[in-house]
Amino acid sequence: MGASELKRFKQKFTTMDYFIIALAVLFFPLAIVLAAVRVLVTHRHNHCKGRNNRLFGWVLVITYGIIELLMILATIEDKDVDGLYSASIVWGVIILVPAIIMLLIGKKEDKKFNRLLQFYSNAIMQRGLVQIDHIAREARQKPAHAVRDITFMFERHMLPNGKLDNGVVIIPSLQRRSQSSFQGEFVSRSGQRVQYSLGQVAAEPAAITRNEAEPDPGQKSVECPGCGARSVVTHLEKKECEYCGSVIVA
């Protein structure tokens, strides 16, 4: 999952959002108030920023359309076409232009959040970063925002099953893979066994240990018990003395 691009995410409108949009057709002043409340309550979440701007933008677009319709109906009676044009321009500047700006900002926020999601995925899955403070600093986000974003990724299955615990990202499958794939043992030139670990950052490095019970296989100079002559004997080797024939053991 970490090696590939994440699927592009776009926060969809909820039932509440569609209710607010529909209410703009019937009673746009109340719809604007509800949209503002919706934005104030959820805008601290990065994944809601694009949706919030799109919601407010569509409410304003519908509001402009309703006002324009009311002005056209009024013009039918008084025949004031010039007044209709002037009012349309004024309301367009007041309502329609901000609506278009909000829709563009919503699109920009969606792209920004998708880049942020990809950064979190690469940081955790490829680089092995697990400390929230470190991840937030790299992403130029506040730790609280990073916690909400990564929790959101767990909920939407954008990361393997895991959790956040005391400011640390814990993904059991990632830890098991890093621990099992990069550990081993070799025998040094002196015959000592040494364990090593080349695990990722998320894995605890294995301590280097030496087997002290392993005897030194080097050669020794041993005195013959028969004649006292010295002979070079390898460890655990039985050798016959070349002078008196006695058996010498290292």
C-alpha positions, 0 to 999 in steps of 0.5 A: 500500500505504501509503495503505490499512489493512494486513490484520489479522495473527495469528501462527499456530501452527507444527507445533512449537506443535501438537506441544506442545499435543498433548503436553499431553494425553499428558504435561502436565508436559513440555508446560509445560516445552517451552512455557516454553522456546518462549516464552523463545527467541522472546518477543523478537520482537514478532510472537511475543508474542501466539502465545506467550501463546496457546500457554501459555494452551492448554497450561494449559487442557489441563493443567487438563482432564487433572487434572480428568479424573484427579480425577473418575476417582478420585472414582468409587472413593472417592465423595468429591464434596465433595473433588472440588469443593474440588480443582477450585476450587483447581486452577482458581485455580492453573491455569485462571485464569492460562490465561484471563489468558494467552489474553486477553494474547495477544489484546491483544498481537496487536492491539498488534502490528497497530497497530505494523505499521500505524504502520511502514507509514504512517511509511515509505510516507506520511511518507517516514521511512527512518532506523531510529533515527527510526522506532524513536523515533516508534514508541517501540520500541528500534532492534533491535525496529524492525529485526526488525519491518520485516524481518518486514514485508519477508519477509511482503510487507507492504512493497514489495520492499526491504531494510535497509542500515546502519540505513536502509530502502531501497525502490527503487520508492518512491525512483524514484517520488519522484524522477521525479514531483517534479522540473522546471525553470522560467525566471526573470524574468531569463531564467535556467533554474532546476531544482527538486525537490519529492521526498519525504524519501527522495529526494535534493533536486536542486541548484539550477543556473543556465545561465551560458551563457545570454546576458542579453537586456537592452537596451544603449546602443551608440555608432554607428561612423559618427557617434558618436551613441548608440542603444538596441539589443536584444541581437543586434539590427541597427539603422540609425542614425537620423542617418547610416544606419550599421548598429549591432549590440549 
